[in-house]
Amino acid sequence: MRLWTLHPKYLDAPGLTAAWREALLARHVLLGRTRGYRHHPQLERFRAEARPVAAINSFLAAIHAESLARGYSFDASKVGRTQKTGTMRETRGQLAFEWKHLLLKLRKRDPARYRALREVERPKPHPLFRIVPGGVQRWEMRPARK
């Protein structure tokens, strides 16, 4: 599961589709509607919010907006009540880590998109996030479960 801090405009088609599916799964987890992925570290920052479901809904809303801009037909009815954008804090180090991670994916999966984005020095965050100083999050650096 990858709930990107990066703006969804940077994702290629498979990445945007995966972000939508994974955020929907995260929403189900936060609503208590599934038993899987309950302990996934990517959910920690959403659970720390006063209104975690509204936060993930806002996350989904931005992905939905990007899907519309690309002519896709993601189902808007799956996005519930949202919170204001820029309300979740995330670190500059986390954003930079994810940027490098995305570029590595794009280099293999979509070389043209990689070439178009590799010169971006300051990628924009997802509209939900306000970037603050700091390093990569601890939850990002956890070893994978076996």
C-alpha positions in Angstrom: 0.0 0.0 0.0 1.4 3.4 -1.0 -0.6 6.5 0.1 1.6 9.1 -1.7 2.5 12.4 -0.2 3.2 13.5 -3.7 0.7 15.3 -5.8 -1.3 12.7 -7.9 -0.4 14.6 -11.1 3.0 13.0 -11.1 1.7 9.4 -11.1 1.5 7.5 -14.4 -1.8 5.7 -15.3 -1.0 2.5 -13.4 0.2 4.6 -10.4 -2.9 6.7 -10.3 -5.2 3.7 -10.6 -3.3 1.9 -7.8 -3.4 5.0 -5.6 -7.2 5.1 -6.0 -7.6 1.4 -5.2 -5.2 1.6 -2.2 -6.8 4.7 -0.8 -10.2 3.0 -1.1 -8.8 0.0 0.8 -7.3 2.4 3.4 -10.8 4.0 3.8 -12.3 0.5 4.4 -9.7 -0.2 7.0 -10.3 3.1 8.8 -14.0 2.4 8.7 -13.5 -1.0 10.2 -14.9 -2.8 7.1 -12.0 -5.1 6.5 -9.7 -7.2 8.6 -6.7 -7.0 6.2 -4.1 -4.2 6.3 -5.2 -3.0 9.7 -1.7 -2.6 10.9 -0.2 -1.2 7.7 2.3 1.6 8.6 1.1 3.9 5.8 -2.1 4.3 7.8 -0.4 5.7 11.0 -0.5 9.3 9.8 -4.2 9.1 8.9 -5.1 7.5 12.3 -3.3 10.3 14.0 -5.8 12.8 12.6 -8.8 13.9 14.6 -11.0 12.8 11.7 -9.1 9.9 10.0 -11.9 9.0 7.6 -12.4 12.6 6.5 -8.6 12.8 5.9 -8.6 9.7 3.7 -11.7 11.0 1.9 -9.8 14.2 1.1 -6.9 12.1 -0.1 -9.3 10.3 -2.4 -10.9 13.5 -3.6 -7.6 14.8 -5.0 -7.0 11.5 -6.8 -10.5 11.7 -8.2 -9.9 15.2 -9.4 -6.7 14.1 -11.2 -8.6 11.2 -12.7 -11.2 13.6 -14.1 -8.5 15.9 -15.5 -7.1 12.8 -17.4 -10.5 11.7 -18.7 -10.9 8.7 -16.4 -14.1 7.7 -14.7 -13.3 6.9 -11.1 -16.5 6.7 -9.0 -17.0 9.9 -7.1 -19.7 8.3 -4.9 -16.9 6.4 -3.1 -15.5 9.6 -1.7 -17.2 10.7 1.5 -17.1 13.9 3.6 -13.7 15.6 3.4 -11.6 18.0 5.5 -9.8 21.1 4.4 -6.7 20.7 2.2 -3.3 21.4 3.6 -4.4 20.1 7.1 -2.1 17.1 7.5 1.6 17.8 8.2 4.2 15.8 6.4 7.9 16.2 6.3 10.1 17.4 3.5 12.3 14.3 3.9 9.3 12.0 3.4 8.3 13.9 0.3 11.8 13.7 -1.1 12.0 10.0 -0.3 8.7 9.3 -2.1 9.9 11.4 -5.1 13.0 9.2 -5.5 10.9 6.1 -5.1 8.4 7.3 -7.8 11.2 8.2 -10.2 12.7 4.7 -9.8 9.3 3.2 -10.6 8.7 5.5 -13.6 12.2 4.9 -15.0 11.2 1.2 -15.5 7.5 1.5 -16.1 7.1 4.7 -18.0 10.5 6.0 -19.4 8.9 9.0 -21.2 7.2 10.2 -18.0 10.4 9.7 -16.1 12.3 11.9 -18.6 9.7 14.5 -18.3 9.8 14.6 -14.5 13.4 13.8 -13.6 14.4 17.5 -13.7 11.7 18.6 -11.2 13.6 19.9 -8.2 10.7 20.6 -5.8 7.8 18.3 -6.4 4.4 19.5 -5.1 2.7 17.6 -2.4 -0.8 16.1 -2.5 -3.2 18.9 -1.6 -4.0 17.3 1.7 -0.5 17.8 3.0 1.4 20.8 4.3 5.1 20.2 4.1 7.2 20.9 7.2 10.9 20.4 7.9 12.0 16.9 8.9 13.3 13.6 7.7 11.8 10.4 6.4 9.1 9.1 8.6 9.8 6.1 10.9 6.8 4.2 9.6 8.4 4.4 6.1 11.6 2.7 7.3 10.0 -0.3 9.0 11.2 -3.6 7.7 8.6 -5.6 5.7 6.6 -8.2 7.6 7.2 -11.8 6.7 
